[in-house]
Amino acid sequence: MILHTKKEAAEQLGCSVVTVDKLRRQGKLPCHKVGALVKFTPEDIDAFLQRAAVPAETEA
């Protein structure tokens, strides 16, 4: 199983580590605790991105 650090997750999401922490605390981005470390799976990051997707508007 591949686990990413907060920094790696932030890079994949295109945001800051602070934002990753905020999303984690809000329960929007699942994580795995390994001792005192917080890690993220690629699947959890991808699922978050899918849920956050906004459909494109069609032209009238």
N, CA, C and O atoms as CSV, one atom per row, in Angstrom:
chain,resi,resn,atom,element,x,y,z
A,1,MET,N,N,0.847,-1.179,0.000
A,1,MET,CA,C,0.000,0.000,0.000
A,1,MET,C,C,0.889,1.237,0.000
A,1,MET,O,O,1.814,1.367,0.802
A,2,ILE,N,N,0.583,2.128,-0.912
A,2,ILE,CA,C,1.331,3.381,-0.994
A,2,ILE,C,C,0.644,4.408,-0.104
A,2,ILE,O,O,-0.575,4.573,-0.163
A,3,LEU,N,N,1.421,5.092,0.714
A,3,LEU,CA,C,0.897,6.156,1.568
A,3,LEU,C,C,1.681,7.428,1.311
A,3,LEU,O,O,2.911,7.421,1.269
A,4,HIS,N,N,0.949,8.521,1.139
A,4,HIS,CA,C,1.573,9.816,0.875
A,4,HIS,C,C,1.587,10.676,2.130
A,4,HIS,O,O,0.704,10.567,2.980
A,5,THR,N,N,2.590,11.526,2.235
A,5,THR,CA,C,2.677,12.482,3.337
A,5,THR,C,C,1.716,13.641,3.055
A,5,THR,O,O,1.145,13.740,1.969
A,6,LYS,N,N,1.551,14.513,4.050
A,6,LYS,CA,C,0.730,15.711,3.861
A,6,LYS,C,C,1.281,16.555,2.720
A,6,LYS,O,O,0.520,17.080,1.907
A,7,LYS,N,N,2.593,16.684,2.659
A,7,LYS,CA,C,3.212,17.498,1.612
A,7,LYS,C,C,2.934,16.909,0.239
A,7,LYS,O,O,2.602,17.643,-0.692
A,8,GLU,N,N,3.065,15.590,0.101
A,8,GLU,CA,C,2.800,14.943,-1.179
A,8,GLU,C,C,1.330,15.067,-1.567
A,8,GLU,O,O,1.007,15.293,-2.733
A,9,ALA,N,N,0.442,14.920,-0.586
A,9,ALA,CA,C,-0.994,15.076,-0.859
A,9,ALA,C,C,-1.288,16.506,-1.314
A,9,ALA,O,O,-2.056,16.717,-2.252
A,10,ALA,N,N,-0.675,17.486,-0.648
A,10,ALA,CA,C,-0.871,18.885,-1.019
A,10,ALA,C,C,-0.403,19.137,-2.452
A,10,ALA,O,O,-1.064,19.853,-3.204
A,11,GLU,N,N,0.719,18.558,-2.826
A,11,GLU,CA,C,1.230,18.735,-4.184
A,11,GLU,C,C,0.255,18.147,-5.204
A,11,GLU,O,O,0.006,18.749,-6.248
A,12,GLN,N,N,-0.295,16.968,-4.900
A,12,GLN,CA,C,-1.245,16.337,-5.828
A,12,GLN,C,C,-2.541,17.134,-5.930
A,12,GLN,O,O,-3.148,17.204,-6.998
A,13,LEU,N,N,-2.960,17.728,-4.828
A,13,LEU,CA,C,-4.202,18.492,-4.816
A,13,LEU,C,C,-4.011,19.927,-5.294
A,13,LEU,O,O,-4.988,20.614,-5.594
A,14,GLY,N,N,-2.766,20.385,-5.369
A,14,GLY,CA,C,-2.494,21.756,-5.786
A,14,GLY,C,C,-2.873,22.768,-4.728
A,14,GLY,O,O,-3.356,23.857,-5.038
A,15,CYS,N,N,-2.650,22.399,-3.469
A,15,CYS,CA,C,-2.977,23.293,-2.361
A,15,CYS,C,C,-1.851,23.252,-1.334
A,15,CYS,O,O,-0.829,22.600,-1.550
A,16,SER,N,N,-2.040,23.942,-0.226
A,16,SER,CA,C,-1.019,23.974,0.819
A,16,SER,C,C,-1.238,22.840,1.816
A,16,SER,O,O,-2.306,22.230,1.860
A,17,VAL,N,N,-0.213,22.572,2.610
A,17,VAL,CA,C,-0.300,21.570,3.671
A,17,VAL,C,C,-1.353,21.996,4.693
A,17,VAL,O,O,-2.051,21.153,5.257
A,18,VAL,N,N,-1.468,23.298,4.931
A,18,VAL,CA,C,-2.479,23.820,5.862
A,18,VAL,C,C,-3.882,23.458,5.364
A,18,VAL,O,O,-4.743,23.072,6.154
A,19,THR,N,N,-4.108,23.582,4.067
A,19,THR,CA,C,-5.413,23.227,3.494
A,19,THR,C,C,-5.671,21.734,3.622
A,19,THR,O,O,-6.792,21.327,3.927
A,20,VAL,N,N,-4.660,20.919,3.397
A,20,VAL,CA,C,-4.800,19.463,3.570
A,20,VAL,C,C,-5.213,19.161,5.009
A,20,VAL,O,O,-6.110,18.348,5.232
A,21,ASP,N,N,-4.577,19.801,5.985
A,21,ASP,CA,C,-4.931,19.606,7.391
A,21,ASP,C,C,-6.378,20.017,7.653
A,21,ASP,O,O,-7.104,19.333,8.375
A,22,LYS,N,N,-6.793,21.144,7.059
A,22,LYS,CA,C,-8.162,21.627,7.250
A,22,LYS,C,C,-9.165,20.621,6.675
A,22,LYS,O,O,-10.164,20.299,7.318
A,23,LEU,N,N,-8.896,20.129,5.468
A,23,LEU,CA,C,-9.782,19.153,4.833
A,23,LEU,C,C,-9.851,17.863,5.652
A,23,LEU,O,O,-10.913,17.253,5.772
A,24,ARG,N,N,-8.729,17.462,6.203
A,24,ARG,CA,C,-8.676,16.257,7.036
A,24,ARG,C,C,-9.507,16.437,8.299
A,24,ARG,O,O,-10.292,15.559,8.659
A,25,ARG,N,N,-9.336,17.575,8.977
A,25,ARG,CA,C,-10.081,17.838,10.218
A,25,ARG,C,C,-11.584,17.944,9.968
A,25,ARG,O,O,-12.385,17.584,10.830
A,26,GLN,N,N,-11.968,18.437,8.794
A,26,GLN,CA,C,-13.381,18.573,8.435
A,26,GLN,C,C,-13.986,17.237,7.996
A,26,GLN,O,O,-15.195,17.139,7.785
A,27,GLY,N,N,-13.147,16.215,7.860
A,27,GLY,CA,C,-13.625,14.908,7.437
A,27,GLY,C,C,-13.840,14.780,5.946
A,27,GLY,O,O,-14.443,13.812,5.483
A,28,LYS,N,N,-13.353,15.748,5.191
A,28,LYS,CA,C,-13.529,15.733,3.738
A,28,LYS,C,C,-12.455,14.923,3.025
A,28,LYS,O,O,-12.678,14.430,1.919
A,29,LEU,N,N,-11.291,14.782,3.653
A,29,LEU,CA,C,-10.171,14.031,3.077
A,29,LEU,C,C,-9.755,12.948,4.067
A,29,LEU,O,O,-9.108,13.239,5.073
A,30,PRO,N,N,-10.126,11.696,3.784
A,30,PRO,CA,C,-9.773,10.613,4.706
A,30,PRO,C,C,-8.260,10.459,4.838
A,30,PRO,O,O,-7.509,10.754,3.909
A,31,CYS,N,N,-7.830,9.995,6.000
A,31,CYS,CA,C,-6.406,9.777,6.235
A,31,CYS,C,C,-6.194,8.511,7.048
A,31,CYS,O,O,-7.141,7.907,7.552
A,32,HIS,N,N,-4.939,8.127,7.162
A,32,HIS,CA,C,-4.535,6.965,7.954
A,32,HIS,C,C,-3.464,7.432,8.916
A,32,HIS,O,O,-2.501,8.088,8.517
A,33,LYS,N,N,-3.630,7.096,10.179
A,33,LYS,CA,C,-2.633,7.455,11.186
A,33,LYS,C,C,-1.645,6.296,11.309
A,33,LYS,O,O,-2.038,5.145,11.498
A,34,VAL,N,N,-0.364,6.619,11.199
A,34,VAL,CA,C,0.711,5.649,11.391
A,34,VAL,C,C,1.546,6.209,12.532
A,34,VAL,O,O,2.427,7.044,12.327
A,35,GLY,N,N,1.256,5.738,13.733
A,35,GLY,CA,C,1.867,6.348,14.906
A,35,GLY,C,C,1.361,7.776,15.002
A,35,GLY,O,O,0.154,8.015,15.039
A,36,ALA,N,N,2.284,8.720,15.041
A,36,ALA,CA,C,1.909,10.136,15.093
A,36,ALA,C,C,1.807,10.749,13.697
A,36,ALA,O,O,1.431,11.914,13.564
A,37,LEU,N,N,2.132,9.991,12.666
A,37,LEU,CA,C,2.129,10.510,11.306
A,37,LEU,C,C,0.754,10.381,10.663
A,37,LEU,O,O,0.023,9.425,10.924
A,38,VAL,N,N,0.417,11.330,9.839
A,38,VAL,CA,C,-0.825,11.307,9.064
A,38,VAL,C,C,-0.446,11.018,7.621
A,38,VAL,O,O,0.395,11.705,7.041
A,39,LYS,N,N,-1.079,9.986,7.039
A,39,LYS,CA,C,-0.770,9.579,5.665
A,39,LYS,C,C,-2.055,9.479,4.858
A,39,LYS,O,O,-3.144,9.333,5.415
A,40,PHE,N,N,-1.915,9.559,3.541
A,40,PHE,CA,C,-3.048,9.534,2.625
A,40,PHE,C,C,-2.783,8.529,1.516
A,40,PHE,O,O,-1.666,8.443,1.007
A,41,THR,N,N,-3.810,7.766,1.139
A,41,THR,CA,C,-3.657,6.833,0.020
A,41,THR,C,C,-3.977,7.562,-1.283
A,41,THR,O,O,-4.736,8.532,-1.279
A,42,PRO,N,N,-3.410,7.109,-2.385
A,42,PRO,CA,C,-3.752,7.713,-3.677
A,42,PRO,C,C,-5.253,7.606,-3.968
A,42,PRO,O,O,-5.834,8.508,-4.571
A,43,GLU,N,N,-5.877,6.507,-3.543
A,43,GLU,CA,C,-7.307,6.313,-3.763
A,43,GLU,C,C,-8.135,7.358,-3.001
A,43,GLU,O,O,-9.121,7.876,-3.524
A,44,ASP,N,N,-7.727,7.661,-1.768
A,44,ASP,CA,C,-8.441,8.678,-0.991
A,44,ASP,C,C,-8.311,10.057,-1.634
A,44,ASP,O,O,-9.272,10.827,-1.661
A,45,ILE,N,N,-7.133,10.363,-2.147
A,45,ILE,CA,C,-6.914,11.653,-2.815
A,45,ILE,C,C,-7.750,11.730,-4.089
A,45,ILE,O,O,-8.398,12.743,-4.351
A,46,ASP,N,N,-7.732,10.649,-4.887
A,46,ASP,CA,C,-8.518,10.618,-6.127
A,46,ASP,C,C,-10.014,10.733,-5.843
A,46,ASP,O,O,-10.727,11.445,-6.551
A,47,ALA,N,N,-10.493,10.036,-4.808
A,47,ALA,CA,C,-11.915,10.092,-4.453
A,47,ALA,C,C,-12.303,11.510,-4.037
A,47,ALA,O,O,-13.380,11.987,-4.395
A,48,PHE,N,N,-11.439,12.181,-3.287
A,48,PHE,CA,C,-11.715,13.567,-2.891
A,48,PHE,C,C,-11.835,14.451,-4.125
A,48,PHE,O,O,-12.748,15.272,-4.218
A,49,LEU,N,N,-10.916,14.286,-5.073
A,49,LEU,CA,C,-10.953,15.093,-6.291
A,49,LEU,C,C,-12.231,14.835,-7.087
A,49,LEU,O,O,-12.802,15.768,-7.652
A,50,GLN,N,N,-12.685,13.585,-7.140
A,50,GLN,CA,C,-13.923,13.259,-7.853
A,50,GLN,C,C,-15.124,13.925,-7.187
A,50,GLN,O,O,-15.995,14.465,-7.869
A,51,ARG,N,N,-15.170,13.885,-5.860
A,51,ARG,CA,C,-16.281,14.507,-5.126
A,51,ARG,C,C,-16.266,16.025,-5.273
A,51,ARG,O,O,-17.320,16.660,-5.246
A,52,ALA,N,N,-15.080,16.611,-5.429
A,52,ALA,CA,C,-14.944,18.068,-5.503
A,52,ALA,C,C,-15.133,18.596,-6.926
A,52,ALA,O,O,-15.181,19.807,-7.137
A,53,ALA,N,N,-15.241,17.694,-7.896
A,53,ALA,CA,C,-15.365,18.126,-9.292
A,53,ALA,C,C,-16.660,18.904,-9.498
A,53,ALA,O,O,-17.710,18.555,-8.959
A,54,VAL,N,N,-16.557,19.958,-10.285
A,54,VAL,CA,C,-17.709,20.783,-10.633
A,54,VAL,C,C,-17.989,20.566,-12.111
A,54,VAL,O,O,-17.095,20.736,-12.940
A,55,PRO,N,N,-19.224,20.190,-12.455
A,55,PRO,CA,C,-19.526,19.957,-13.863
A,55,PRO,C,C,-19.399,21.236,-14.688
A,55,PRO,O,O,-19.691,22.335,-14.216
A,56,ALA,N,N,-18.960,21.063,-15.917
A,56,ALA,CA,C,-18.818,22.212,-16.811
A,56,ALA,C,C,-20.199,22.716,-17.211
A,56,ALA,O,O,-21.133,21.935,-17.388
A,57,GLU,N,N,-20.310,24.022,-17.349
A,57,GLU,CA,C,-21.569,24.622,-17.782
A,57,GLU,C,C,-21.676,24.494,-19.294
A,57,GLU,O,O,-20.691,24.642,-20.017
A,58,THR,N,N,-22.877,24.218,-19.752
A,58,THR,CA,C,-23.085,24.141,-21.199
A,58,THR,C,C,-23.569,25.499,-21.685
A,58,THR,O,O,-24.250,26.233,-20.968
A,59,GLU,N,N,-23.204,25.811,-22.912
A,59,GLU,CA,C,-23.630,27.082,-23.492
A,59,GLU,C,C,-25.045,26.968,-24.015
A,59,GLU,O,O,-25.421,25.937,-24.573
A,60,ALA,N,N,-25.821,27.995,-23.846
A,60,ALA,CA,C,-27.222,27.982,-24.312
A,60,ALA,C,C,-27.314,28.451,-25.728
A,60,ALA,O,O,-28.408,28.507,-26.289
